[in-house]
């Protein structure tokens, strides 16, 4: 799909910026139509600077507003932006201008945005794979404060940021069906003070992703996710946090590919865009087009990023002060391998996710679900000052790799609330090597005992826990 270019909404020039500008001066009003409000807010932000929306009320929005560099958009208390389909469904409420040309925008703040989706929940890609209600692609120095969305649909993420540097997302409440905060590749980020009640992932750190899940892939690194709450709900899928890795290879004639597969060709990444029908294609014609999509041998290839990488994943990220009320897997360190996506192409370089730390994670439900489910190589897992119930660390294989490499687990100062036996670490990966060390542990019940299940692998233990002490 080709990239849509931004179109000017009005012909009048924005006034020179002197201090704060009120969007009402451009006609942004609770009494205006959705089209009128989209045009008015676009005119207000086009001049940059600090734009405020001060009058409380529900503002209809019928189109995307594009925000550029050196711009702060501040919504006052009681201001709500409600999507309406006056001219048909649209995807993003706000999108940075550089997303259309893969050009970095910088120094952007969105403060106090409250979106009502109102059933206008659709993926109409302006940048293929980007589909947040609030979306940024190619951005540096971004701050999102006081974001609210209580009716997230099944098609779009609430906040979607990809290819970034220096992002702060603080004070969010997100409820609904799809991902709350979904990140693609980037470095230096903080997600803090989040309340989530989502059917799908509350937070997704998807270095690799479905072809429709992120516009670019690579490493997500040097970040903090803190002071977040995963609230209970009647139905669920996904995880509190999905942590996805992947790897791919150079294109070669005769290779077999499926939906979402990635290849490197002519200095660019190309991805298979297809229905999730399980179809396997044979590629005999090399993709070399510079943009958009092209059909070759019955395969739709989407042209992606030009800064080539062969691996993707997550490294050097701290999860701190996380409260898990929802009875689902807390953290999935993840390869996909299904009809929607194959994270790892056979024979690719092995992506090792690195240095994941979990500090003061508190499980507040009683279901026997894994705290961590791991099916990628990861070097070190550190779990400190955390409170577990019947929540194991589970290593699983999806047969993507011949070797899942060694993982070291260090648990310090954790509280174990389980009555009876807790299978602390379980493994079903052939030849997997795991080294477990626990110290300064607290057992709340006299009959508590811990065990490990090595399966066809090997687990070495140095522990102060009943059942594992030497």
VMD Tcl script that draws the C-alpha trace (Angstrom):
set ca {
  {0.00 0.00 0.00}
  {1.42 3.36 -0.94}
  {1.90 6.06 1.66}
  {-0.75 8.78 1.66}
  {0.59 12.31 1.64}
  {-0.71 14.97 4.00}
  {-3.18 17.36 2.39}
  {-3.68 20.97 3.54}
  {-7.07 21.47 5.13}
  {-7.42 25.23 4.87}
  {-5.75 27.95 2.86}
  {-5.46 30.62 5.52}
  {-2.02 31.01 7.09}
  {-1.59 30.33 10.79}
  {-0.91 33.43 12.88}
  {2.53 33.99 14.36}
  {2.94 32.19 17.67}
  {3.33 34.42 20.73}
  {2.84 32.35 23.89}
  {-0.29 30.20 24.04}
  {-2.84 29.88 21.25}
  {-6.40 28.76 21.91}
  {-7.80 26.34 19.36}
  {-11.19 28.05 19.79}
  {-9.78 31.03 17.88}
  {-9.63 28.78 14.80}
  {-13.21 27.52 15.19}
  {-12.56 24.40 17.27}
  {-15.82 24.06 19.20}
  {-18.20 21.57 20.83}
  {-20.87 23.07 18.56}
  {-18.98 22.40 15.33}
  {-19.22 19.34 13.09}
  {-16.53 16.69 13.04}
  {-15.17 17.89 9.71}
  {-15.13 21.51 10.85}
  {-13.31 20.56 14.04}
  {-10.68 18.51 12.21}
  {-9.95 21.46 9.92}
  {-9.93 23.93 12.80}
  {-7.59 21.89 15.01}
  {-5.30 21.29 12.04}
  {-5.10 25.04 11.45}
  {-4.33 25.59 15.12}
  {-1.44 23.09 15.27}
  {0.08 23.96 11.90}
  {1.87 26.96 13.38}
  {3.49 24.93 16.15}
  {4.01 26.32 19.63}
  {1.57 25.63 22.47}
  {-2.07 25.12 21.55}
  {-4.68 24.83 24.27}
  {-8.26 23.60 24.21}
  {-9.77 25.22 27.25}
  {-13.55 25.02 26.88}
  {-15.01 21.82 28.38}
  {-17.23 19.77 26.11}
  {-17.41 16.95 23.61}
  {-15.70 17.83 20.34}
  {-16.64 15.77 17.32}
  {-13.71 14.66 15.13}
  {-14.19 13.28 11.62}
  {-10.62 13.13 10.36}
  {-6.97 12.79 11.36}
  {-5.09 15.85 12.61}
  {-1.37 15.94 11.77}
  {0.97 17.37 14.39}
  {4.52 18.55 13.66}
  {7.72 19.39 15.51}
  {7.99 21.88 18.37}
  {4.31 21.59 19.19}
  {2.47 21.13 22.48}
  {-1.24 20.33 22.35}
  {-2.90 20.75 25.75}
  {-6.47 19.71 26.48}
  {-8.16 21.13 29.56}
  {-10.30 19.26 32.07}
  {-13.63 18.11 30.68}
  {-12.46 18.17 27.04}
  {-13.33 15.02 25.08}
  {-12.59 14.25 21.41}
  {-15.28 11.96 19.98}
  {-14.68 10.20 16.69}
  {-17.54 10.44 14.20}
  {-17.79 8.98 10.69}
  {-19.21 12.01 8.93}
  {-17.13 11.28 5.84}
  {-16.50 7.60 6.54}
  {-14.41 5.77 9.14}
  {-10.86 7.00 9.76}
  {-8.01 5.61 11.81}
  {-5.85 8.09 13.74}
  {-7.15 10.98 15.80}
  {-3.63 12.42 15.96}
  {-0.64 11.46 13.79}
  {2.73 13.15 13.46}
  {3.43 14.69 10.06}
  {6.74 12.88 9.59}
  {4.98 9.52 9.69}
  {3.92 10.09 6.09}
  {7.48 10.54 4.79}
  {9.51 8.62 7.42}
  {11.05 11.91 8.53}
  {11.70 12.52 12.22}
  {9.54 15.01 14.09}
  {10.83 16.23 17.44}
  {9.71 17.97 20.62}
  {6.02 17.07 20.67}
  {3.74 17.03 23.74}
  {0.14 15.83 23.91}
  {-1.37 16.57 27.33}
  {-4.86 15.70 28.57}
  {-6.18 13.96 25.44}
  {-9.39 12.00 26.06}
  {-10.59 10.01 23.05}
  {-14.03 8.43 22.67}
  {-13.71 5.88 19.87}
  {-17.49 5.71 19.39}
  {-17.18 2.59 17.24}
  {-14.99 4.37 14.66}
  {-12.39 1.62 14.88}
  {-10.73 0.82 11.56}
  {-7.31 0.22 10.01}
  {-6.91 2.52 7.03}
  {-3.16 2.61 6.79}
  {-1.51 5.96 6.12}
  {1.76 4.24 7.07}
  {1.33 0.49 6.60}
  {1.18 -1.27 9.96}
  {0.50 1.87 12.02}
  {-2.94 1.93 13.61}
  {-3.07 3.69 16.95}
  {-5.84 6.07 17.84}
  {-2.92 8.25 18.91}
  {0.02 7.38 16.66}
  {3.62 8.48 16.16}
  {6.09 7.08 13.64}
  {9.56 8.60 13.32}
  {9.58 10.80 16.40}
  {12.12 12.08 18.91}
  {11.44 13.75 22.25}
  {7.76 12.85 22.62}
  {5.70 13.26 25.78}
  {2.15 11.96 26.23}
  {0.47 12.95 29.51}
  {-3.00 12.31 31.00}
  {-4.32 10.18 28.15}
  {-7.75 8.55 28.48}
  {-9.62 6.05 26.30}
  {-12.40 3.92 27.81}
  {-13.94 2.30 24.71}
  {-11.05 0.90 22.71}
  {-12.24 -1.29 19.84}
  {-10.91 -4.55 18.42}
  {-8.97 -3.14 15.45}
  {-6.84 -0.27 16.76}
  {-4.34 0.20 19.56}
  {-4.85 3.15 21.88}
  {-1.28 4.55 21.71}
  {1.09 3.34 18.99}
  {4.69 4.58 18.70}
  {7.33 3.17 16.35}
  {10.84 4.23 15.33}
  {11.45 6.60 18.21}
  {13.94 8.09 20.60}
  {13.18 9.55 24.03}
  {9.49 8.89 24.68}
  {7.62 9.47 27.94}
  {4.06 8.16 28.32}
  {2.65 9.04 31.74}
  {-0.74 8.92 33.48}
  {-2.92 6.85 31.16}
  {-6.19 5.01 31.70}
  {-7.06 2.68 28.83}
  {-9.95 0.22 28.68}
  {-11.33 -1.86 25.83}
  {-10.42 -4.67 23.49}
  {-7.08 -3.98 21.79}
  {-3.54 -3.13 22.99}
  {-3.18 -0.20 25.36}
  {0.37 1.03 24.62}
  {2.04 -0.65 21.65}
  {5.67 0.13 20.84}
  {7.75 -0.75 17.83}
  {11.47 -0.25 17.51}
  {13.10 2.60 19.45}
  {15.28 3.56 22.37}
  {14.92 5.32 25.71}
  {11.32 5.25 26.91}
  {9.22 5.37 30.04}
  {5.64 4.13 30.42}
  {4.39 5.08 33.88}
  {1.27 5.43 36.00}
  {-0.90 3.33 33.72}
  {-4.25 1.75 34.50}
  {-5.23 -0.90 31.94}
  {-8.31 -3.03 31.46}
  {-7.73 -4.45 28.00}
  {-8.84 -7.69 26.38}
  {-5.54 -7.80 24.47}
  {-2.08 -6.75 25.71}
  {-1.92 -3.85 28.14}
  {1.62 -3.07 26.98}
  {3.26 -4.52 23.87}
  {7.00 -4.22 23.22}
  {7.03 -5.73 19.77}
  {10.48 -5.54 18.26}
  {9.15 -8.01 15.70}
  {5.46 -7.95 14.79}
  {2.74 -9.00 12.38}
  {3.02 -7.27 9.01}
  {0.00 -5.18 10.04}
  {1.23 -4.72 13.61}
  {4.12 -2.27 13.19}
  {5.48 -0.31 10.22}
  {9.13 -1.11 11.06}
  {11.03 -3.64 13.14}
  {14.19 -3.71 15.21}
  {15.31 -3.42 18.83}
  {13.34 -1.79 21.65}
  {15.87 -0.87 24.29}
  {16.71 1.08 27.42}
  {13.27 1.57 28.91}
  {11.17 1.52 32.07}
  {7.57 0.35 32.53}
  {6.48 1.33 36.03}
  {3.56 1.94 38.38}
  {1.06 0.12 36.19}
  {-2.10 -1.81 37.01}
  {-3.63 -4.67 35.00}
  {-7.27 -4.70 36.13}
  {-9.49 -7.77 36.07}
  {-12.17 -8.21 33.41}
  {-14.72 -10.82 32.37}
  {-12.82 -11.89 29.27}
  {-9.22 -11.77 28.21}
  {-6.48 -12.78 25.86}
  {-2.92 -11.61 25.50}
  {-0.71 -10.62 28.40}
  {0.04 -7.68 30.64}
  {3.15 -7.28 28.49}
  {4.16 -8.99 25.27}
  {7.93 -8.89 24.57}
  {8.57 -10.07 21.01}
  {11.80 -11.00 19.22}
  {12.47 -12.11 15.66}
  {15.03 -12.83 12.97}
  {15.04 -13.11 9.17}
  {17.39 -13.71 6.24}
  {18.41 -12.45 2.80}
  {16.01 -13.22 0.00}
  {16.94 -16.18 -2.19}
  {15.17 -17.69 -5.20}
  {12.87 -20.57 -4.32}
  {12.48 -19.69 -0.67}
  {9.17 -20.52 1.01}
  {7.35 -17.64 2.69}
  {4.08 -17.04 4.51}
  {2.11 -14.10 5.85}
  {4.27 -11.58 7.74}
  {7.59 -13.15 6.74}
  {10.46 -10.69 6.30}
  {13.39 -10.76 3.88}
  {16.34 -8.48 3.20}
  {16.66 -7.52 -0.45}
  {18.33 -4.65 -2.34}
  {19.17 -2.83 0.90}
  {15.64 -2.90 2.28}
  {13.29 -5.04 4.36}
  {10.30 -6.52 2.56}
  {7.33 -8.20 4.22}
  {4.70 -10.61 2.95}
  {1.26 -8.98 3.12}
  {-1.36 -11.72 2.97}
  {-4.48 -13.11 4.57}
  {-3.95 -15.31 7.64}
  {-4.97 -18.45 5.76}
  {-1.87 -20.57 6.31}
  {-0.82 -20.34 2.65}
  {2.85 -21.05 1.90}
  {4.25 -19.31 -1.18}
  {7.38 -19.94 -3.24}
  {9.26 -16.77 -4.11}
  {11.23 -16.84 -7.35}
  {11.24 -13.12 -8.23}
  {13.29 -10.80 -6.04}
  {11.44 -7.80 -4.55}
  {13.32 -4.57 -5.29}
  {10.65 -1.84 -5.46}
  {11.35 1.27 -3.41}
  {7.95 1.90 -1.86}
  {4.43 0.59 -1.48}
  {3.42 -2.95 -2.40}
  {4.07 -5.11 -5.44}
  {2.75 -8.55 -6.36}
  {5.42 -11.00 -7.50}
  {4.75 -14.73 -8.02}
  {1.36 -14.18 -6.39}
  {3.05 -12.76 -3.27}
  {2.28 -9.22 -2.14}
  {5.56 -7.72 -0.93}
  {5.46 -4.52 1.12}
  {8.59 -2.35 0.99}
  {9.82 -1.39 4.45}
  {12.75 0.28 6.13}
  {16.11 0.93 4.49}
  {18.31 0.75 7.61}
  {18.68 -3.01 7.42}
  {18.69 -5.19 10.50}
  {18.42 -8.98 10.67}
  {17.15 -9.28 14.25}
  {14.66 -7.64 16.56}
  {13.76 -7.85 20.21}
  {13.85 -6.16 23.60}
  {16.83 -5.42 25.83}
  {17.71 -3.46 28.94}
  {14.14 -2.87 30.11}
  {12.97 -2.60 33.74}
  {9.41 -3.39 34.85}
  {8.85 -1.83 38.26}
  {5.84 -1.57 40.60}
  {3.46 -3.68 38.47}
  {0.16 -4.85 39.99}
  {-1.48 -7.82 38.25}
  {-5.16 -8.27 39.05}
  {-6.12 -9.99 35.80}
  {-5.67 -13.80 35.83}
  {-3.56 -14.11 32.71}
  {0.12 -14.62 31.88}
  {1.92 -11.57 33.17}
  {4.84 -11.31 30.75}
  {5.37 -13.27 27.55}
  {8.92 -13.26 26.17}
  {7.77 -14.27 22.80}
  {8.21 -15.73 19.32}
  {5.10 -15.93 17.15}
  {4.73 -19.01 15.01}
  {1.28 -19.34 13.52}
  {-0.77 -18.39 10.47}
  {-0.55 -14.70 11.41}
  {3.18 -14.38 11.87}
  {6.45 -16.30 11.95}
  {8.81 -14.24 14.10}
  {11.89 -16.29 13.29}
  {12.73 -17.51 9.78}
  {14.66 -20.81 9.81}
  {18.41 -20.28 9.61}
  {18.37 -16.61 10.65}
  {20.69 -15.10 13.23}
  {19.41 -15.97 16.70}
  {18.01 -12.91 18.49}
  {18.83 -12.97 22.20}
  {16.63 -10.73 24.35}
  {18.74 -9.21 27.08}
  {18.72 -8.03 30.68}
  {15.02 -7.97 31.59}
  {14.41 -6.89 35.18}
  {11.18 -7.22 37.18}
  {11.11 -5.19 40.40}
  {8.16 -5.23 42.82}
  {5.79 -7.15 40.59}
  {2.77 -8.17 42.65}
  {0.40 -10.94 41.59}
  {-3.02 -10.13 43.04}
  {-5.09 -12.98 41.61}
  {-5.29 -16.64 42.63}
  {-5.20 -18.37 39.24}
  {-2.26 -20.73 38.58}
  {-0.90 -18.84 35.58}
  {2.74 -18.21 34.65}
  {4.23 -14.93 35.74}
  {6.69 -15.29 32.87}
  {6.26 -17.46 29.80}
  {9.44 -17.58 27.74}
  {9.86 -19.11 24.29}
  {12.80 -17.08 22.95}
  {16.45 -17.00 23.96}
  {16.99 -14.52 26.81}
  {20.24 -14.12 28.70}
  {19.22 -12.90 32.18}
  {15.94 -12.57 34.04}
  {16.14 -10.64 37.32}
  {13.15 -10.75 39.67}
  {13.46 -8.69 42.86}
  {11.20 -7.58 45.72}
  {8.23 -9.28 44.09}
  {5.22 -11.16 45.44}
  {4.16 -14.43 43.79}
  {1.33 -16.86 44.35}
  {0.98 -20.00 42.20}
  {2.93 -18.33 39.40}
  {5.79 -20.15 37.75}
  {8.41 -19.12 35.25}
  {7.72 -21.34 32.25}
  {10.08 -22.07 29.36}
  {8.35 -23.38 26.26}
  {9.50 -24.34 22.78}
  {7.69 -23.54 19.57}
  {10.33 -25.44 17.58}
  {11.60 -22.24 15.98}
  {15.23 -22.79 16.98}
  {17.65 -25.69 17.31}
  {19.17 -24.04 20.42}
  {17.41 -21.70 22.85}
  {20.69 -20.97 24.66}
  {21.28 -20.63 28.40}
  {19.16 -18.40 30.64}
  {20.13 -17.20 34.11}
  {17.40 -16.35 36.61}
  {18.22 -14.32 39.72}
  {15.45 -13.88 42.33}
  {16.20 -11.62 45.29}
  {13.95 -10.61 48.17}
  {10.78 -12.18 46.79}
  {7.72 -13.20 48.81}
  {6.13 -16.59 48.10}
  {2.43 -16.72 49.04}
  {1.69 -20.22 47.73}
  {0.34 -22.90 50.06}
  {1.88 -26.27 49.31}
  {4.08 -26.91 46.28}
  {5.07 -24.25 43.75}
  {6.69 -25.34 40.51}
  {8.98 -22.34 40.42}
  {10.59 -23.00 37.03}
  {9.31 -25.44 34.41}
  {10.88 -26.30 31.09}
  {9.73 -28.12 27.96}
  {12.58 -27.00 25.66}
  {14.91 -29.78 24.58}
  {18.49 -29.27 25.82}
  {17.64 -25.93 27.41}
  {20.04 -24.88 30.16}
  {18.71 -22.73 33.01}
  {20.56 -21.50 36.08}
  {18.31 -20.45 38.98}
  {19.48 -18.52 42.03}
  {17.23 -17.28 44.85}
  {18.22 -15.32 47.97}
  {16.61 -13.35 50.81}
  {13.31 -15.12 50.11}
  {10.22 -15.05 52.37}
  {7.84 -18.03 52.60}
  {4.43 -17.14 54.06}
  {3.15 -20.67 54.75}
  {4.71 -23.50 56.72}
  {3.80 -26.11 54.10}
  {5.36 -24.19 51.21}
  {7.86 -26.03 49.08}
  {9.41 -25.14 45.74}
  {10.43 -27.40 42.89}
  {11.80 -27.13 39.37}
  {10.83 -29.24 36.36}
  {13.74 -29.52 33.89}
  {11.94 -31.64 31.28}
  {14.43 -32.58 28.59}
  {16.74 -29.75 29.61}
  {18.95 -28.99 32.60}
  {18.22 -26.69 35.55}
  {20.91 -25.92 38.11}
  {19.76 -24.39 41.39}
  {21.30 -22.32 44.16}
  {18.41 -21.49 46.47}
  {17.27 -20.63 49.97}
  {13.74 -21.95 49.31}
  {12.27 -25.00 51.03}
  {12.50 -27.90 48.62}
  {15.40 -26.40 46.69}
  {17.93 -25.80 49.45}
  {20.97 -28.05 49.23}
}
mol new
graphics top color blue
foreach p $ca { graphics top sphere $p radius 0.5 }
foreach p [lrange $ca 0 end-1] q [lrange $ca 1 end] { graphics top cylinder $p $q radius 0.2 }
display resetview
